[in-house]
Amino acid sequence: MSLIIDKLFIGQIGRLKRTFNDSDVRLCNELTKDFSPIYQQSENDWKSFYNKPLVPGLLTEGLITQVISQKLPGTACVLLQKELVFYHPVHIGDEITAELEIIDINHDRNWLTQKVNCYNQNGNEVVKGQVVILVLPSHIT
């Protein structure tokens, strides 16, 4: 049985970029039923804290899991653990780059630990943390 994890190495990096828009936020709000005014263009309550409405953190997390499923390892896997810190807000119209780097490989358990860094178009770090994933055998994918 060929294991995908055997083809991966510490230091390997995967990344993707995405620009979040109003439609993304509306869809996320509908799916999660989170209609906080902080996400709405028309609300004024948030304007004393932020100059534009926020993108739900769940969307940035979705970009992180997209890197996992499409780039690194780019195969079927299960998210076992995530630890994320949101340093700066993500606003509608921001281009976010999610970058994941393998920092540990546990061959006995088929686990990967990846460092997570997300940056906006200005180079500001918006999310930092790590994830642990179970990489499924290649015959399952």
VMD Tcl script that builds the backbone (N, CA, C; Angstrom):
set m [mol new atoms 423]
animate dup $m
set s [atomselect $m all]
$s set {name element resname resid chain x y z} {
  {N N MET 1 A 0.845 -1.178 0.000}
  {CA C MET 1 A 0.000 0.000 0.000}
  {C C MET 1 A 0.887 1.236 0.000}
  {N N SER 2 A 0.663 2.109 -0.955}
  {CA C SER 2 A 1.426 3.343 -1.062}
  {C C SER 2 A 0.834 4.397 -0.137}
  {N N LEU 3 A 1.670 5.013 0.664}
  {CA C LEU 3 A 1.206 6.061 1.558}
  {C C LEU 3 A 1.680 7.406 1.055}
  {N N ILE 4 A 0.759 8.316 0.931}
  {CA C ILE 4 A 1.069 9.660 0.465}
  {C C ILE 4 A 2.019 10.351 1.423}
  {N N ILE 5 A 1.886 10.065 2.708}
  {CA C ILE 5 A 2.713 10.729 3.716}
  {C C ILE 5 A 4.201 10.452 3.492}
  {N N ASP 6 A 4.523 9.299 2.887}
  {CA C ASP 6 A 5.926 8.960 2.616}
  {C C ASP 6 A 6.558 9.877 1.570}
  {N N LYS 7 A 5.740 10.580 0.795}
  {CA C LYS 7 A 6.244 11.477 -0.251}
  {C C LYS 7 A 6.377 12.921 0.226}
  {N N LEU 8 A 5.991 13.173 1.477}
  {CA C LEU 8 A 6.033 14.526 2.027}
  {C C LEU 8 A 7.287 14.707 2.864}
  {N N PHE 9 A 7.676 15.975 3.097}
  {CA C PHE 9 A 8.893 16.236 3.865}
  {C C PHE 9 A 8.739 17.500 4.709}
  {N N ILE 10 A 9.475 17.545 5.799}
  {CA C ILE 10 A 9.481 18.714 6.674}
  {C C ILE 10 A 10.032 19.905 5.896}
  {N N GLY 11 A 9.366 21.028 6.021}
  {CA C GLY 11 A 9.750 22.235 5.291}
  {C C GLY 11 A 8.952 22.452 4.016}
  {N N GLN 12 A 8.196 21.447 3.592}
  {CA C GLN 12 A 7.373 21.575 2.392}
  {C C GLN 12 A 6.261 22.591 2.644}
  {N N ILE 13 A 5.990 23.435 1.641}
  {CA C ILE 13 A 5.037 24.536 1.788}
  {C C ILE 13 A 3.957 24.460 0.710}
  {N N GLY 14 A 2.732 24.752 1.126}
  {CA C GLY 14 A 1.607 24.899 0.205}
  {C C GLY 14 A 0.933 26.224 0.491}
  {N N ARG 15 A 0.447 26.896 -0.563}
  {CA C ARG 15 A -0.218 28.191 -0.338}
  {C C ARG 15 A -1.274 28.442 -1.408}
  {N N LEU 16 A -2.252 29.240 -1.017}
  {CA C LEU 16 A -3.308 29.694 -1.915}
  {C C LEU 16 A -3.681 31.121 -1.544}
  {N N LYS 17 A -4.213 31.861 -2.532}
  {CA C LYS 17 A -4.703 33.227 -2.308}
  {C C LYS 17 A -6.187 33.272 -2.619}
  {N N ARG 18 A -6.865 34.169 -1.901}
  {CA C ARG 18 A -8.285 34.375 -2.177}
  {C C ARG 18 A -8.676 35.780 -1.745}
  {N N THR 19 A -9.525 36.412 -2.541}
  {CA C THR 19 A -10.102 37.699 -2.184}
  {C C THR 19 A -11.548 37.455 -1.780}
  {N N PHE 20 A -11.899 37.888 -0.569}
  {CA C PHE 20 A -13.246 37.681 -0.055}
  {C C PHE 20 A -14.138 38.851 -0.442}
  {N N ASN 21 A -15.398 38.531 -0.839}
  {CA C ASN 21 A -16.330 39.566 -1.276}
  {C C ASN 21 A -17.641 39.493 -0.494}
  {N N ASP 22 A -18.547 40.417 -0.781}
  {CA C ASP 22 A -19.848 40.473 -0.103}
  {C C ASP 22 A -20.614 39.160 -0.216}
  {N N SER 23 A -20.575 38.570 -1.385}
  {CA C SER 23 A -21.301 37.319 -1.617}
  {C C SER 23 A -20.771 36.200 -0.722}
  {N N ASP 24 A -19.452 36.117 -0.572}
  {CA C ASP 24 A -18.862 35.108 0.312}
  {C C ASP 24 A -19.389 35.271 1.734}
  {N N VAL 25 A -19.423 36.511 2.201}
  {CA C VAL 25 A -19.869 36.794 3.569}
  {C C VAL 25 A -21.348 36.452 3.717}
  {N N ARG 26 A -22.170 36.827 2.747}
  {CA C ARG 26 A -23.607 36.515 2.820}
  {C C ARG 26 A -23.846 35.013 2.865}
  {N N LEU 27 A -23.148 34.265 2.014}
  {CA C LEU 27 A -23.303 32.804 2.012}
  {C C LEU 27 A -22.882 32.194 3.347}
  {N N CYS 28 A -21.782 32.663 3.893}
  {CA C CYS 28 A -21.310 32.176 5.185}
  {C C CYS 28 A -22.332 32.497 6.274}
  {N N ASN 29 A -22.862 33.722 6.258}
  {CA C ASN 29 A -23.884 34.120 7.238}
  {C C ASN 29 A -25.110 33.219 7.150}
  {N N GLU 30 A -25.545 32.924 5.934}
  {CA C GLU 30 A -26.711 32.059 5.751}
  {C C GLU 30 A -26.447 30.650 6.266}
  {N N LEU 31 A -25.287 30.107 5.964}
  {CA C LEU 31 A -24.971 28.742 6.397}
  {C C LEU 31 A -24.811 28.625 7.909}
  {N N THR 32 A -24.216 29.637 8.528}
  {CA C THR 32 A -23.941 29.569 9.966}
  {C C THR 32 A -25.038 30.213 10.808}
  {N N LYS 33 A -25.931 30.961 10.154}
  {CA C LYS 33 A -26.976 31.731 10.841}
  {C C LYS 33 A -26.377 32.772 11.786}
  {N N ASP 34 A -25.199 33.256 11.445}
  {CA C ASP 34 A -24.522 34.313 12.200}
  {C C ASP 34 A -24.733 35.620 11.447}
  {N N PHE 35 A -25.653 36.428 11.928}
  {CA C PHE 35 A -25.997 37.675 11.259}
  {C C PHE 35 A -25.534 38.886 12.072}
  {N N SER 36 A -24.384 38.778 12.683}
  {CA C SER 36 A -23.832 39.865 13.478}
  {C C SER 36 A -23.698 41.116 12.615}
  {N N PRO 37 A -24.001 42.287 13.172}
  {CA C PRO 37 A -23.858 43.535 12.409}
  {C C PRO 37 A -22.424 43.802 11.967}
  {N N ILE 38 A -21.453 43.173 12.588}
  {CA C ILE 38 A -20.035 43.399 12.250}
  {C C ILE 38 A -19.725 42.992 10.799}
  {N N TYR 39 A -20.587 42.145 10.209}
  {CA C TYR 39 A -20.381 41.664 8.838}
  {C C TYR 39 A -21.187 42.450 7.804}
  {N N GLN 40 A -21.985 43.407 8.229}
  {CA C GLN 40 A -22.921 44.072 7.331}
  {C C GLN 40 A -22.401 45.439 6.886}
  {N N GLN 41 A -22.468 45.700 5.597}
  {CA C GLN 41 A -22.037 46.981 5.032}
  {C C GLN 41 A -22.864 48.141 5.582}
  {N N SER 42 A -24.166 47.912 5.795}
  {CA C SER 42 A -25.071 49.011 6.131}
  {C C SER 42 A -25.055 49.394 7.608}
  {N N GLU 43 A -24.486 48.580 8.446}
  {CA C GLU 43 A -24.502 48.860 9.882}
  {C C GLU 43 A -23.439 49.890 10.254}
  {N N ASN 44 A -23.743 50.698 11.250}
  {CA C ASN 44 A -22.804 51.723 11.708}
  {C C ASN 44 A -22.132 51.362 13.027}
  {N N ASP 45 A -22.645 50.352 13.737}
  {CA C ASP 45 A -22.124 49.999 15.052}
  {C C ASP 45 A -20.633 49.669 15.033}
  {N N TRP 46 A -20.167 49.021 14.008}
  {CA C TRP 46 A -18.781 48.561 13.946}
  {C C TRP 46 A -17.816 49.659 13.507}
  {N N LYS 47 A -18.330 50.746 12.977}
  {CA C LYS 47 A -17.465 51.764 12.365}
  {C C LYS 47 A -16.519 52.431 13.356}
  {N N SER 48 A -16.842 52.401 14.650}
  {CA C SER 48 A -15.922 52.986 15.630}
  {C C SER 48 A -14.710 52.080 15.868}
  {N N PHE 49 A -14.799 50.801 15.466}
  {CA C PHE 49 A -13.694 49.863 15.650}
  {C C PHE 49 A -12.945 49.566 14.351}
  {N N TYR 50 A -13.681 49.419 13.260}
  {CA C TYR 50 A -13.089 49.028 11.982}
  {C C TYR 50 A -13.604 49.951 10.888}
  {N N ASN 51 A -12.773 50.158 9.874}
  {CA C ASN 51 A -13.194 51.054 8.792}
  {C C ASN 51 A -14.065 50.360 7.756}
  {N N LYS 52 A -14.100 49.035 7.767}
  {CA C LYS 52 A -14.924 48.263 6.841}
  {C C LYS 52 A -15.479 47.050 7.585}
  {N N PRO 53 A -16.566 46.452 7.065}
  {CA C PRO 53 A -17.096 45.253 7.711}
  {C C PRO 53 A -16.095 44.096 7.635}
  {N N LEU 54 A -16.215 43.201 8.610}
  {CA C LEU 54 A -15.305 42.067 8.706}
  {C C LEU 54 A -15.772 40.881 7.878}
  {N N VAL 55 A -14.819 40.031 7.542}
  {CA C VAL 55 A -15.082 38.727 6.954}
  {C C VAL 55 A -15.097 37.740 8.119}
  {N N PRO 56 A -16.103 36.867 8.209}
  {CA C PRO 56 A -16.112 35.885 9.290}
  {C C PRO 56 A -14.832 35.041 9.307}
  {N N GLY 57 A -14.315 34.791 10.509}
  {CA C GLY 57 A -13.098 33.983 10.647}
  {C C GLY 57 A -13.235 32.620 10.004}
  {N N LEU 58 A -14.450 32.113 9.957}
  {CA C LEU 58 A -14.697 30.808 9.346}
  {C C LEU 58 A -14.277 30.772 7.876}
  {N N LEU 59 A -14.403 31.895 7.183}
  {CA C LEU 59 A -13.984 31.929 5.775}
  {C C LEU 59 A -12.473 31.842 5.643}
  {N N THR 60 A -11.747 32.511 6.521}
  {CA C THR 60 A -10.289 32.398 6.496}
  {C C THR 60 A -9.876 30.974 6.846}
  {N N GLU 61 A -10.540 30.375 7.810}
  {CA C GLU 61 A -10.274 28.972 8.144}
  {C C GLU 61 A -10.551 28.066 6.948}
  {N N GLY 62 A -11.585 28.411 6.183}
  {CA C GLY 62 A -11.895 27.633 4.980}
  {C C GLY 62 A -10.778 27.686 3.956}
  {N N LEU 63 A -10.110 28.837 3.848}
  {CA C LEU 63 A -8.966 28.940 2.939}
  {C C LEU 63 A -7.828 28.040 3.414}
  {N N ILE 64 A -7.644 27.963 4.721}
  {CA C ILE 64 A -6.615 27.083 5.296}
  {C C ILE 64 A -6.916 25.628 4.949}
  {N N THR 65 A -8.159 25.200 5.136}
  {CA C THR 65 A -8.493 23.807 4.815}
  {C C THR 65 A -8.459 23.551 3.306}
  {N N GLN 66 A -8.677 24.596 2.510}
  {CA C GLN 66 A -8.540 24.443 1.058}
  {C C GLN 66 A -7.087 24.155 0.688}
  {N N VAL 67 A -6.142 24.812 1.354}
  {CA C VAL 67 A -4.718 24.510 1.113}
  {C C VAL 67 A -4.443 23.050 1.456}
  {N N ILE 68 A -4.984 22.583 2.567}
  {CA C ILE 68 A -4.775 21.192 2.986}
  {C C ILE 68 A -5.323 20.230 1.940}
  {N N SER 69 A -6.553 20.447 1.496}
  {CA C SER 69 A -7.178 19.487 0.579}
  {C C SER 69 A -6.670 19.585 -0.853}
  {N N GLN 70 A -6.234 20.781 -1.279}
  {CA C GLN 70 A -5.807 20.936 -2.673}
  {C C GLN 70 A -4.302 20.966 -2.876}
  {N N LYS 71 A -3.540 21.383 -1.867}
  {CA C LYS 71 A -2.102 21.594 -2.062}
  {C C LYS 71 A -1.229 20.708 -1.176}
  {N N LEU 72 A -1.463 20.724 0.127}
  {CA C LEU 72 A -0.535 20.062 1.043}
  {C C LEU 72 A -1.266 19.423 2.197}
  {N N PRO 73 A -1.555 18.165 2.139}
  {CA C PRO 73 A -1.006 17.169 1.235}
  {C C PRO 73 A -1.739 17.032 -0.099}
  {N N GLY 74 A -2.906 17.687 -0.225}
  {CA C GLY 74 A -3.612 17.628 -1.504}
  {C C GLY 74 A -4.321 16.313 -1.733}
  {N N THR 75 A -4.756 15.693 -0.664}
  {CA C THR 75 A -5.436 14.406 -0.747}
  {C C THR 75 A -6.418 14.296 0.412}
  {N N ALA 76 A -7.116 13.190 0.471}
  {CA C ALA 76 A -8.087 12.982 1.546}
  {C C ALA 76 A -7.391 12.953 2.900}
  {N N CYS 77 A -7.921 13.741 3.824}
  {CA C CYS 77 A -7.358 13.783 5.171}
  {C C CYS 77 A -8.428 14.272 6.136}
  {N N VAL 78 A -8.127 14.112 7.413}
  {CA C VAL 78 A -9.049 14.512 8.466}
  {C C VAL 78 A -8.340 15.513 9.371}
  {N N LEU 79 A -8.981 16.635 9.633}
  {CA C LEU 79 A -8.429 17.634 10.532}
  {C C LEU 79 A -8.611 17.135 11.963}
  {N N LEU 80 A -7.509 16.958 12.698}
  {CA C LEU 80 A -7.554 16.455 14.060}
  {C C LEU 80 A -7.484 17.568 15.102}
  {N N GLN 81 A -6.713 18.595 14.798}
  {CA C GLN 81 A -6.516 19.675 15.764}
  {C C GLN 81 A -6.183 20.949 15.016}
  {N N LYS 82 A -6.695 22.073 15.544}
  {CA C LYS 82 A -6.314 23.375 14.995}
  {C C LYS 82 A -6.192 24.353 16.141}
  {N N GLU 83 A -5.161 25.154 16.061}
  {CA C GLU 83 A -4.928 26.227 17.019}
  {C C GLU 83 A -4.618 27.467 16.201}
  {N N LEU 84 A -5.532 28.421 16.230}
  {CA C LEU 84 A -5.385 29.614 15.407}
  {C C LEU 84 A -5.556 30.859 16.256}
  {N N VAL 85 A -4.748 31.867 15.966}
  {CA C VAL 85 A -4.875 33.178 16.585}
  {C C VAL 85 A -5.138 34.174 15.460}
  {N N PHE 86 A -6.181 34.992 15.622}
  {CA C PHE 86 A -6.547 35.996 14.629}
  {C C PHE 86 A -5.956 37.327 15.072}
  {N N TYR 87 A -4.840 37.723 14.440}
  {CA C TYR 87 A -4.096 38.916 14.832}
  {C C TYR 87 A -4.704 40.221 14.330}
  {N N HIS 88 A -5.158 40.213 13.087}
  {CA C HIS 88 A -5.732 41.409 12.475}
  {C C HIS 88 A -7.011 41.021 11.751}
  {N N PRO 89 A -7.948 41.935 11.654}
  {CA C PRO 89 A -9.200 41.615 10.964}
  {C C PRO 89 A -8.995 41.426 9.463}
  {N N VAL 90 A -9.855 40.605 8.893}
  {CA C VAL 90 A -9.930 40.436 7.445}
  {C C VAL 90 A -11.192 41.172 7.008}
  {N N HIS 91 A -11.040 42.050 6.019}
  {CA C HIS 91 A -12.151 42.861 5.527}
  {C C HIS 91 A -12.566 42.395 4.137}
  {N N ILE 92 A -13.809 42.699 3.798}
  {CA C ILE 92 A -14.291 42.432 2.447}
  {C C ILE 92 A -13.369 43.154 1.467}
  {N N GLY 93 A -12.930 42.443 0.441}
  {CA C GLY 93 A -12.016 42.997 -0.553}
  {C C GLY 93 A -10.555 42.682 -0.285}
  {N N ASP 94 A -10.235 42.175 0.905}
  {CA C ASP 94 A -8.849 41.800 1.210}
  {C C ASP 94 A -8.455 40.540 0.447}
  {N N GLU 95 A -7.227 40.525 -0.050}
  {CA C GLU 95 A -6.665 39.318 -0.653}
  {C C GLU 95 A -5.828 38.632 0.420}
  {N N ILE 96 A -6.223 37.425 0.782}
  {CA C ILE 96 A -5.565 36.688 1.848}
  {C C ILE 96 A -4.769 35.537 1.243}
  {N N THR 97 A -3.527 35.409 1.675}
  {CA C THR 97 A -2.685 34.278 1.308}
  {C C THR 97 A -2.556 33.380 2.524}
  {N N ALA 98 A -2.960 32.129 2.368}
  {CA C ALA 98 A -2.786 31.123 3.417}
  {C C ALA 98 A -1.590 30.266 3.040}
  {N N GLU 99 A -0.636 30.171 3.966}
  {CA C GLU 99 A 0.586 29.402 3.732}
  {C C GLU 99 A 0.735 28.377 4.852}
  {N N LEU 100 A 0.861 27.113 4.475}
  {CA C LEU 100 A 1.050 26.029 5.431}
  {C C LEU 100 A 2.385 25.364 5.168}
  {N N GLU 101 A 3.111 25.100 6.243}
  {CA C GLU 101 A 4.424 24.458 6.150}
  {C C GLU 101 A 4.451 23.239 7.064}
  {N N ILE 102 A 4.885 22.113 6.519}
  {CA C ILE 102 A 5.011 20.900 7.329}
  {C C ILE 102 A 6.146 21.092 8.326}
  {N N ILE 103 A 5.820 20.922 9.622}
  {CA C ILE 103 A 6.852 21.057 10.659}
  {C C ILE 103 A 7.097 19.742 11.399}
  {N N ASP 104 A 6.220 18.746 11.202}
  {CA C ASP 104 A 6.436 17.439 11.816}
  {C C ASP 104 A 5.653 16.385 11.050}
  {N N ILE 105 A 6.230 15.199 10.941}
  {CA C ILE 105 A 5.574 14.068 10.304}
  {C C ILE 105 A 5.650 12.885 11.263}
  {N N ASN 106 A 4.492 12.339 11.614}
  {CA C ASN 106 A 4.431 11.149 12.457}
  {C C ASN 106 A 4.001 9.990 11.566}
  {N N HIS 107 A 4.979 9.208 11.104}
  {CA C HIS 107 A 4.701 8.111 10.172}
  {C C HIS 107 A 3.892 6.997 10.827}
  {N N ASP 108 A 4.077 6.765 12.128}
  {CA C ASP 108 A 3.341 5.705 12.819}
  {C C ASP 108 A 1.837 5.970 12.828}
  {N N ARG 109 A 1.457 7.229 12.962}
  {CA C ARG 109 A 0.033 7.590 13.038}
  {C C ARG 109 A -0.504 8.187 11.740}
  {N N ASN 110 A 0.364 8.437 10.766}
  {CA C ASN 110 A -0.026 9.107 9.513}
  {C C ASN 110 A -0.489 10.538 9.772}
  {N N TRP 111 A 0.170 11.209 10.715}
  {CA C TRP 111 A -0.181 12.575 11.086}
  {C C TRP 111 A 0.833 13.554 10.540}
  {N N LEU 112 A 0.337 14.700 10.102}
  {CA C LEU 112 A 1.170 15.841 9.723}
  {C C LEU 112 A 0.847 16.998 10.649}
  {N N THR 113 A 1.875 17.698 11.101}
  {CA C THR 113 A 1.683 18.953 11.805}
  {C C THR 113 A 2.169 20.053 10.875}
  {N N GLN 114 A 1.313 21.057 10.680}
  {CA C GLN 114 A 1.645 22.146 9.774}
  {C C GLN 114 A 1.513 23.487 10.485}
  {N N LYS 115 A 2.520 24.334 10.274}
  {CA C LYS 115 A 2.470 25.715 10.742}
  {C C LYS 115 A 1.590 26.486 9.764}
  {N N VAL 116 A 0.735 27.360 10.301}
  {CA C VAL 116 A -0.204 28.152 9.501}
  {C C VAL 116 A 0.149 29.629 9.627}
  {N N ASN 117 A 0.266 30.302 8.489}
  {CA C ASN 117 A 0.414 31.756 8.445}
  {C C ASN 117 A -0.478 32.282 7.339}
  {N N CYS 118 A -1.291 33.292 7.660}
  {CA C CYS 118 A -2.123 33.950 6.660}
  {C C CYS 118 A -1.800 35.437 6.665}
  {N N TYR 119 A -1.650 35.994 5.476}
  {CA C TYR 119 A -1.278 37.403 5.297}
  {C C TYR 119 A -2.286 38.081 4.403}
  {N N ASN 120 A -2.481 39.392 4.620}
  {CA C ASN 120 A -3.312 40.146 3.685}
  {C C ASN 120 A -2.437 40.750 2.591}
  {N N GLN 121 A -3.050 41.495 1.688}
  {CA C GLN 121 A -2.351 42.065 0.532}
  {C C GLN 121 A -1.284 43.073 0.935}
  {N N ASN 122 A -1.324 43.573 2.164}
  {CA C ASN 122 A -0.311 44.516 2.652}
  {C C ASN 122 A 0.828 43.832 3.394}
  {N N GLY 123 A 0.784 42.498 3.457}
  {CA C GLY 123 A 1.820 41.748 4.154}
  {C C GLY 123 A 1.586 41.637 5.651}
  {N N ASN 124 A 0.433 42.107 6.144}
  {CA C ASN 124 A 0.122 41.985 7.566}
  {C C ASN 124 A -0.330 40.565 7.882}
  {N N GLU 125 A 0.231 39.995 8.939}
  {CA C GLU 125 A -0.174 38.660 9.360}
  {C C GLU 125 A -1.547 38.755 10.015}
  {N N VAL 126 A -2.527 38.030 9.471}
  {CA C VAL 126 A -3.881 38.087 9.996}
  {C C VAL 126 A -4.234 36.857 10.832}
  {N N VAL 127 A -3.639 35.714 10.520}
  {CA C VAL 127 A -3.869 34.479 11.269}
  {C C VAL 127 A -2.554 33.731 11.381}
  {N N LYS 128 A -2.343 33.137 12.566}
  {CA C LYS 128 A -1.151 32.327 12.803}
  {C C LYS 128 A -1.555 31.152 13.671}
  {N N GLY 129 A -0.921 30.009 13.460}
  {CA C GLY 129 A -1.225 28.853 14.296}
  {C C GLY 129 A -0.659 27.576 13.719}
  {N N GLN 130 A -1.319 26.473 14.067}
  {CA C GLN 130 A -0.912 25.189 13.501}
  {C C GLN 130 A -2.096 24.245 13.457}
  {N N VAL 131 A -1.974 23.253 12.587}
  {CA C VAL 131 A -2.982 22.207 12.448}
  {C C VAL 131 A -2.289 20.854 12.478}
  {N N VAL 132 A -3.031 19.858 12.922}
  {CA C VAL 132 A -2.590 18.466 12.855}
  {C C VAL 132 A -3.638 17.738 12.039}
  {N N ILE 133 A -3.192 16.999 11.033}
  {CA C ILE 133 A -4.125 16.276 10.172}
  {C C ILE 133 A -3.709 14.812 10.056}
  {N N LEU 134 A -4.709 13.981 9.856}
  {CA C LEU 134 A -4.512 12.564 9.565}
  {C C LEU 134 A -4.586 12.406 8.063}
  {N N VAL 135 A -3.514 11.924 7.467}
  {CA C VAL 135 A -3.478 11.701 6.023}
  {C C VAL 135 A -3.955 10.281 5.757}
  {N N LEU 136 A -5.009 10.158 4.967}
  {CA C LEU 136 A -5.577 8.845 4.678}
  {C C LEU 136 A -4.753 8.125 3.620}
  {N N PRO 137 A -4.724 6.794 3.660}
  {CA C PRO 137 A -3.967 6.017 2.661}
  {C C PRO 137 A -4.454 6.319 1.240}
  {N N SER 138 A -3.568 6.208 0.287}
  {CA C SER 138 A -3.883 6.596 -1.096}
  {C C SER 138 A -4.983 5.752 -1.726}
  {N N HIS 139 A -5.200 4.532 -1.269}
  {CA C HIS 139 A -6.256 3.706 -1.878}
  {C C HIS 139 A -7.658 4.195 -1.497}
  {N N ILE 140 A -7.753 5.093 -0.498}
  {CA C ILE 140 A -9.040 5.656 -0.101}
  {C C ILE 140 A -9.400 6.844 -1.000}
  {N N THR 141 A -8.399 7.523 -1.547}
  {CA C THR 141 A -8.662 8.729 -2.331}
  {C C THR 141 A -9.048 8.425 -3.752}
}
mol reanalyze $m
mol bondsrecalc $m
mol representation Tube
mol addrep $m
